[in-house]
Amino acid sequence: MRKTLALFALIMGLFFTANAQSNENTTITIGQKAPELSFANPDGKTLKLSEINKGNYVLLDFWASWCGPCRAANPGLVKMYNEYTAKKFKGAKKGFTVVSVSLDNDKDRWMAAIKKDGLVWPNHMSDLKQWNSAATALYGLAYIPQCFLISPDGKIIGKYMRAEEARADLEKFVQ
């Protein structure tokens, strides 16, 4: 019985490792310039990733109100934001922020999820086109949640399935 359980655990581990590797984002590579995003925030004002990025490390978070894993990851993202937003970072005049890009198609649900999950940062954007969003092609999104850490000079320095995975990379830049 013990050998059967061990074999089952080994097979499942190999399956999940292979599955995670097959889901790796190959569109975005470490070191490349982050593709520009320009979408409306919940108030209708157009935000540009490049403008938010100037002087900041940015954690670019792709999510949606209807995405269970995204919503489950949001408390960790909020914790990270609260922990790092006031810190000083090497090479960053402003520090750290989060830019949340929603793949929603319903503005009211999007706004309600922002409020309910306590996503307190000011940088929320969406074109409300769900998987037809221009962001999905630009960033090679096949699943969400998905995050990218961007340096103050606009280059991708990390890519992750969940925001909390960025913590180790972010720590390298804290002064």
C-alpha positions in Angstrom: 0.0 0.0 0.0 2.8 2.4 0.9 4.6 1.7 -2.3 1.4 2.3 -4.3 0.9 5.7 -2.6 4.5 6.7 -3.2 4.3 5.7 -6.9 1.0 7.6 -7.2 2.6 10.7 -5.6 5.6 10.4 -8.0 3.4 10.1 -11.0 1.2 13.1 -10.0 4.3 15.2 -9.3 5.7 14.4 -12.7 2.3 15.2 -14.3 2.0 18.6 -12.6 5.6 19.5 -13.4 5.2 18.6 -17.1 1.8 20.5 -17.1 3.4 23.6 -15.6 6.2 23.5 -18.1 3.8 23.2 -21.0 2.0 26.2 -19.7 5.1 28.4 -19.6 4.7 31.7 -21.4 7.1 31.7 -24.3 5.8 35.0 -25.9 7.5 37.1 -23.2 11.2 36.6 -22.4 13.3 37.9 -19.5 15.2 41.0 -20.6 12.8 42.1 -23.3 11.0 45.5 -23.2 7.6 45.2 -21.7 4.9 45.6 -24.4 2.9 48.8 -24.0 -0.6 48.5 -22.6 -3.0 51.4 -22.8 -6.5 50.8 -21.4 -9.1 52.6 -19.4 -9.3 52.5 -15.6 -12.7 52.0 -13.9 -13.3 55.8 -14.1 -12.7 55.8 -17.9 -9.3 57.5 -17.7 -6.7 55.9 -20.1 -3.7 54.6 -18.2 -0.4 53.7 -20.0 1.9 51.0 -18.6 5.0 52.9 -19.7 4.0 56.1 -17.8 3.3 54.1 -14.6 6.5 52.2 -15.0 8.7 55.3 -15.1 10.8 55.3 -11.9 8.9 52.2 -10.6 9.3 48.5 -10.4 5.9 47.3 -11.6 4.3 44.0 -10.9 1.9 43.6 -13.9 -0.9 41.3 -12.8 -3.4 39.8 -15.2 -6.6 38.6 -13.6 -10.4 38.7 -13.8 -13.3 38.9 -11.4 -14.7 35.6 -12.7 -11.4 33.7 -12.2 -11.4 31.7 -9.0 -7.6 31.2 -8.9 -7.1 34.9 -9.5 -9.4 35.8 -6.7 -7.7 33.3 -4.4 -4.3 34.9 -5.2 -5.5 38.4 -4.5 -4.9 38.4 -0.7 -1.3 37.5 -1.3 -1.0 40.3 -3.9 -2.5 42.8 -1.5 -0.1 41.7 1.2 2.8 42.1 -1.2 1.7 45.6 -2.3 1.3 46.7 1.3 4.7 45.3 2.3 6.7 46.8 -0.7 4.9 50.0 -1.7 6.7 52.2 0.9 10.2 50.6 0.5 13.1 52.1 -1.4 14.5 50.2 -4.4 17.8 50.2 -6.2 17.5 52.2 -9.4 13.9 53.3 -8.8 13.0 56.9 -8.1 9.5 56.1 -7.1 9.7 52.5 -5.8 7.2 49.8 -6.4 3.6 49.5 -7.6 1.1 47.1 -9.0 -0.7 47.4 -12.3 -3.8 45.1 -12.6 -5.1 44.3 -16.0 -8.5 42.6 -15.9 -9.7 40.2 -18.5 -13.3 41.0 -17.6 -16.1 42.0 -19.9 -18.5 43.4 -17.2 -17.4 46.7 -15.7 -19.7 46.4 -12.7 -18.3 43.0 -11.7 -14.7 44.2 -12.3 -15.2 47.2 -10.0 -17.0 45.1 -7.4 -14.2 42.6 -7.3 -11.6 45.4 -6.9 -13.5 46.7 -3.9 -14.3 43.3 -2.4 -10.7 42.0 -2.7 -9.3 45.3 -1.3 -7.1 46.0 -4.4 -6.1 49.4 -3.1 -3.5 50.4 -5.7 -4.6 53.1 -8.2 -3.5 51.3 -11.4 -6.4 49.1 -12.7 -7.0 48.8 -16.4 -9.1 46.8 -18.9 -10.5 47.0 -22.4 -13.4 44.8 -21.2 -12.9 42.3 -24.0 -12.1 39.3 -21.9 -9.9 36.8 -23.8 -10.2 39.1 -26.9 -8.2 41.8 -25.1 -5.2 43.1 -27.0 -3.2 42.2 -23.8 -3.7 38.5 -24.3 -1.8 38.5 -27.6 0.8 41.0 -26.6 1.7 39.0 -23.4 0.9 35.5 -24.7 -1.7 34.9 -22.1 -3.1 31.4 -22.2 -4.2 31.4 -18.6 -4.6 33.7 -15.6 -3.5 34.6 -13.0 -0.2 35.5 -14.6 2.3 38.2 -13.5 5.4 40.0 -14.8 7.9 42.0 -12.9 9.1 45.0 -14.8 12.2 47.1 -14.0 12.1 50.9 -13.9 13.7 50.9 -17.4 10.8 48.9 -18.7 12.3 45.5 -19.1 10.8 42.2 -18.0 12.8 40.8 -15.1 10.5 38.0 -14.0 7.4 36.1 -15.0 5.1 34.1 -12.6 1.9 32.3 -12.3 1.0 34.2 -9.0 2.2 37.5 -7.7 3.7 36.0 -4.5 6.3 34.2 -6.7 7.8 37.6 -7.5 8.8 38.2 -3.9 12.3 36.6 -4.2 13.1 38.7 -7.3 11.7 41.9 -5.8 13.8 41.4 -2.6 17.0 41.6 -4.8 16.2 45.3 -5.5 15.2 46.5 -2.0 17.7 48.9 -0.5 
